[in-house]
Amino acid sequence: MELFHYADAKEFYAEAEQFLIKSEIENNLTIGVLRAVIGNTSDSQVPCMLLVKEKNEVILTFTMRGSHTAIIGYGSEVDAIDLIINYMSTNNMKIKRVTADYELSTYFSKQWTTCTGQSSVVRVDQIIYATNGIVERKSIPGTLKKAVIEEEDNISEIIYKFFEETGQKISFEVARKKANLSILNEDLFVWHDGEIVCVAKKVRETPNCAIISMVYTPKPYRSKGYASACVSELSKQLLLKGYRYCILHADSDNHISTNLYESIGYHAVGRLITYHFFYE
């Protein structure tokens, strides 16, 4: 096995694409981030990109985003992780968290904590859902529309509440910037029933998949079917555009979301575990 380090995202993706596309749905995060960086459609940075090859074949991908968040490609070989750990240790690299499937993330966590003396805890346990066709349900009042700039104030408040409720508290200024950028990029959608009652966003794409996130219904409008209507209609529109699959991630213990997605035709295809590292 041999480790390769890349400084250029385009060069890295050219080498890793065939490996990543084998499990395109499960690798949507890595693929989506790299394509956005290459296409200059994101301000994300990927300062560390590593490949492990054996007999000239890629057997592991490792990408580190700007906030010291690492992603190990689905389908990677567990045995190759030791090369990554050694490289990071030798180069005094820091990491705050790692995301991968259960086996890979757990092994990395065990080896990294042994190497550094840090402790680790599971912070995120998500199910990857995908669909290539939506199940029709009863009609819900309202229509799906792209968010428009005139709605920026309202949407800023909704985004602020979304991050607050999901434990990722941000300032209102940051929420406004996110709202403005999402509206200008035309990737934020709202369900209107006289007013905005639900939002959802197409956060990234792969060659064949569209990824939906930030599905949120303000408290006064919950339990009325708006979220299922919003996600269902957005998924149908994206599939009609030519995407083969729509993808959603949901916390494994959020049964409201998982039941909702399954009820409209989404199926669980994978699981991602994120370990957070810290010193006692």
C-alpha positions in Angstrom: 0.0 0.0 0.0 1.2 3.5 -0.8 -0.2 6.9 0.3 -0.5 9.9 -2.0 -1.1 13.5 -1.0 -2.8 16.0 -3.3 -2.9 19.8 -3.1 -5.2 20.3 -6.1 -8.9 19.2 -5.8 -9.3 18.7 -9.5 -6.3 16.4 -9.7 -7.4 14.5 -6.6 -11.0 14.0 -7.9 -9.7 12.8 -11.2 -7.8 10.0 -9.4 -10.5 9.2 -6.9 -13.7 9.6 -9.0 -13.9 6.0 -10.2 -13.5 4.7 -6.7 -16.0 7.2 -5.2 -18.7 6.7 -7.9 -18.8 2.9 -7.2 -20.8 3.9 -4.1 -22.1 7.3 -5.4 -25.0 7.6 -3.0 -23.0 6.7 0.1 -20.1 9.0 -1.0 -22.3 11.9 -1.9 -20.7 14.2 0.8 -17.2 13.7 -0.5 -18.2 13.9 -4.2 -20.5 16.9 -3.6 -17.9 18.9 -1.7 -15.1 18.2 -4.2 -17.3 19.1 -7.2 -18.4 22.4 -5.5 -14.8 23.4 -4.8 -13.7 22.5 -8.3 -16.6 24.4 -9.8 -16.1 27.4 -7.5 -19.7 27.1 -6.3 -18.7 26.8 -2.6 -16.5 28.7 -0.2 -15.5 25.3 1.4 -11.8 24.5 1.5 -10.3 21.0 1.3 -6.7 21.5 2.6 -5.9 17.8 2.9 -6.7 15.2 0.3 -5.1 11.7 0.7 -5.4 8.5 -1.3 -4.1 5.1 -0.5 -3.4 2.8 -3.5 -2.6 -0.9 -3.7 -1.4 -2.3 -7.0 -2.2 1.1 -8.6 -5.9 0.8 -7.4 -7.5 3.3 -5.0 -8.5 1.6 -1.8 -9.1 4.6 0.5 -9.9 8.3 0.2 -9.5 10.8 3.0 -10.5 14.4 2.7 -10.2 17.1 5.4 -12.4 20.1 5.2 -11.4 23.5 6.5 -12.7 23.0 10.0 -10.5 20.0 10.6 -13.4 17.7 9.7 -12.3 14.5 7.9 -14.4 12.2 5.6 -13.3 8.7 4.8 -14.7 7.4 1.6 -17.3 4.6 1.7 -15.8 1.3 0.5 -12.3 2.2 1.8 -10.2 -0.6 3.2 -9.9 -0.6 7.0 -6.3 -1.7 6.9 -5.3 1.4 5.0 -6.3 3.7 7.8 -3.1 3.0 9.7 -1.2 4.7 6.8 -3.4 7.8 7.2 -2.8 7.9 11.0 0.9 7.6 10.6 1.0 10.4 8.0 -1.1 12.7 10.1 1.0 12.0 13.2 4.3 12.5 11.4 3.1 15.8 10.0 1.6 17.0 13.3 -1.9 17.3 11.7 -4.9 18.1 13.9 -8.4 16.8 13.5 -11.6 17.7 15.3 -13.9 15.0 13.9 -14.1 12.2 11.4 -17.1 11.0 9.4 -17.4 7.5 7.7 -19.4 4.3 7.9 -19.5 2.6 11.3 -16.6 0.2 10.8 -14.2 2.8 9.3 -15.0 5.7 11.7 -14.8 3.4 14.7 -11.5 2.0 13.7 -10.1 5.4 12.9 -11.3 6.7 16.3 -9.7 3.8 18.1 -6.3 4.3 16.3 -6.3 8.1 16.6 -7.1 8.2 20.3 -4.4 5.6 20.9 -1.9 7.7 18.9 -2.7 11.1 20.3 -4.1 10.4 23.8 -7.3 12.2 22.9 -10.7 11.0 23.8 -13.6 10.6 21.4 -17.4 10.5 21.4 -20.0 9.9 18.8 -21.6 13.2 17.9 -23.6 12.3 14.9 -25.2 9.0 13.8 -27.1 9.5 10.5 -28.9 7.2 8.1 -28.5 7.9 4.4 -31.8 7.7 2.5 -32.3 7.6 -1.2 -35.2 7.3 -3.7 -35.6 7.1 -7.4 -39.4 7.5 -7.2 -41.9 9.2 -4.8 -44.9 7.5 -3.3 -48.0 9.6 -3.9 -49.8 10.6 -0.7 -52.9 12.6 0.2 -52.9 16.2 -1.1 -51.7 18.9 1.3 -52.7 22.5 0.9 -50.1 24.7 -0.7 -47.5 24.8 -3.4 -43.7 24.4 -3.7 -41.8 27.5 -4.9 -38.2 28.7 -5.2 -37.5 31.2 -2.4 -37.2 34.8 -3.7 -35.3 37.8 -2.4 -38.4 39.5 -1.0 -38.7 36.7 1.5 -35.2 37.1 2.8 -36.2 38.5 6.2 -38.6 35.6 6.9 -36.3 33.0 5.6 -33.4 34.3 7.7 -35.5 33.9 10.8 -36.4 30.3 9.7 -32.8 29.4 9.1 -31.7 30.9 12.4 -34.4 28.7 14.2 -33.4 25.6 12.2 -29.7 25.9 13.4 -30.8 26.7 16.9 -33.0 23.6 17.2 -30.4 21.3 15.7 -27.8 22.4 18.2 -25.7 24.3 15.7 -26.4 27.8 17.0 -25.3 30.6 14.6 -25.7 34.4 14.7 -28.6 36.0 12.9 -26.1 37.8 10.7 -24.8 34.4 9.5 -28.3 33.1 9.0 -29.1 36.1 6.8 -26.0 35.5 4.7 -27.0 31.8 4.3 -30.5 32.9 3.3 -29.3 35.5 0.8 -26.8 33.1 -0.8 -29.3 30.2 -1.0 -31.9 32.5 -2.6 -29.4 33.9 -5.2 -28.2 30.3 -6.0 -31.8 29.3 -6.5 -31.4 26.1 -4.4 -33.7 27.0 -1.5 -37.4 26.0 -1.8 -40.4 26.9 0.3 -43.8 25.4 0.7 -46.4 28.1 0.6 -49.8 27.8 2.2 -50.7 31.5 2.4 -47.3 32.0 3.9 -44.0 30.1 4.2 -44.8 27.0 6.3 -41.8 24.8 5.4 -38.4 25.0 3.7 -35.9 22.6 2.1 -32.7 23.1 0.3 -30.8 21.2 -2.5 -27.4 21.4 -0.8 -25.2 19.6 -3.3 -25.1 17.2 -6.2 -23.2 14.3 -7.7 -23.2 13.2 -11.3 -26.5 11.3 -10.7 -27.8 12.5 -7.4 -29.4 15.6 -5.8 -29.0 15.9 -2.1 -31.7 17.6 0.0 -31.1 19.0 3.5 -32.3 21.7 5.9 -35.8 20.4 5.9 -37.6 22.6 8.5 -41.1 23.4 9.5 -41.6 26.3 12.0 -43.3 25.2 15.2 -46.8 26.8 14.5 -47.1 24.7 11.3 -46.0 21.3 12.4 -48.1 18.0 12.3 -50.0 19.3 9.2 -48.1 17.3 6.5 -46.2 20.3 5.2 -42.7 18.7 5.5 -43.8 15.5 3.7 -45.5 17.6 0.9 -42.4 19.9 0.6 -39.9 17.0 0.4 -42.1 14.9 -1.8 -42.7 17.6 -4.4 -39.0 18.8 -4.4 -37.8 15.2 -4.9 -40.2 14.7 -7.8 -39.1 18.0 -9.5 -35.4 17.1 -9.1 -36.0 13.6 -10.5 -37.8 15.1 -13.4 -34.8 17.3 -14.1 -32.7 14.1 -14.8 -31.2 13.1 -11.4 -31.4 9.4 -11.0 -31.7 9.6 -7.2 -32.6 12.1 -4.5 -30.7 11.7 -1.2 -31.4 12.8 2.4 -29.5 12.3 5.6 -31.5 11.9 8.9 -30.3 11.4 12.5 -31.0 7.8 13.4 -32.9 8.7 16.5 -35.1 11.3 14.8 -38.0 9.0 14.2 -40.3 11.8 13.0 -37.9 12.5 10.1 -37.0 8.8 9.3 -40.7 7.8 9.3 -41.6 10.8 7.1 -38.9 10.0 4.5 -39.8 6.3 4.4 -43.5 7.1 4.0 -42.9 9.0 0.7 -40.6 6.4 -0.8 -37.1 6.9 0.6 -35.1 3.8 1.6 -32.1 3.5 4.0 -28.9 2.7 2.0 -26.2 3.5 4.5 -25.1 4.9 7.8 -22.6 7.6 8.7 -21.0 8.0 12.1 -19.1 11.1 13.2 -16.7 11.0 16.1 -15.6 14.1 17.8 -12.0 14.2 19.3 -11.0 16.2 22.4 -8.6 16.2 25.3 -10.0 15.5 28.8 
